[in-house]
Amino acid sequence: CRFLLRYYPPGIILEYEYRDKSKKTKELDILDLNEFTDLDSLADRIADNEQLNSIPKRNQLRIILTRLRERTINRKYRAFKLFKEIGAH
């Protein structure tokens, strides 16, 4: 299992690789992430729901959630706007 970060909207993408080398992704939205969120309980809840039973995966998940929270808090003053609209041919 590999973890991928998505900063806007905040979330984590889990990438699973099976024995036949096929890959499957699952997106987890964490829209209520803020500076007061308890990351340990959030990491434990995600790990329990996704059957991530190994201790290194749980620790890696905590580190990734910390990074995501720091980026999300620092980005809240950044405004997003429509840059370019692409039309059909």
C-alpha positions in Angstrom: 0.0 0.0 0.0 1.3 3.4 -1.0 0.0 6.8 0.4 -0.5 9.7 -1.9 -1.4 13.2 -0.7 -4.0 15.5 -2.2 -3.8 19.0 -0.8 -7.0 20.5 -2.3 -9.4 19.3 -1.2 -7.5 17.6 1.6 -7.4 13.9 1.3 -5.3 10.8 1.1 -5.2 8.4 -1.8 -4.3 4.7 -1.1 -2.7 2.8 -3.9 -2.9 -0.9 -3.6 -0.7 -3.2 -5.7 -1.9 -6.8 -6.1 0.1 -9.9 -6.8 -0.7 -9.8 -10.5 0.9 -6.2 -10.6 -2.5 -4.5 -11.1 -3.1 -1.4 -9.1 -6.2 0.0 -7.5 -6.6 3.4 -5.8 -9.0 4.5 -3.1 -9.6 8.1 -2.3 -10.2 9.2 1.3 -11.5 12.7 1.7 -10.6 14.5 4.9 -12.6 17.7 4.5 -12.9 18.5 8.2 -9.1 18.6 8.8 -8.1 21.6 10.8 -5.5 22.6 13.4 -7.5 21.0 16.3 -7.9 17.6 14.7 -6.5 14.7 16.8 -4.2 13.1 14.2 -3.5 10.0 16.3 -7.2 9.0 16.5 -7.7 9.9 12.9 -4.8 7.7 11.8 -6.0 4.8 14.0 -9.5 5.1 12.5 -8.2 5.1 8.9 -5.9 2.3 9.6 -8.6 0.2 11.2 -11.1 0.9 8.3 -8.4 0.0 5.6 -6.9 -3.0 7.5 -3.4 -1.4 7.8 -2.3 -3.5 10.6 1.4 -3.0 10.6 3.0 -0.5 12.9 5.2 1.1 10.3 2.1 1.8 8.1 0.3 3.5 11.0 3.4 5.6 11.8 3.7 6.6 8.1 0.0 7.5 8.1 0.5 9.8 11.1 3.5 11.5 9.4 1.5 12.1 6.2 -1.5 13.4 8.1 0.7 15.9 10.0 2.2 17.1 6.7 -1.3 17.4 5.2 -2.5 19.4 8.1 0.4 21.8 8.0 -0.1 22.4 4.3 -3.8 22.8 4.7 -3.5 25.3 7.5 -0.9 27.4 5.6 -2.9 27.3 2.4 -6.2 28.6 3.9 -5.3 32.2 2.9 -4.6 31.2 -0.7 -7.5 32.0 -3.0 -8.3 29.6 -5.9 -9.9 31.0 -9.1 -10.7 29.9 -12.6 -7.6 30.2 -14.7 -8.7 28.9 -18.1 -11.8 27.4 -19.5 -11.3 24.8 -22.1 -14.0 24.5 -24.8 -14.9 21.6 -26.9 -13.7 21.3 -30.5 
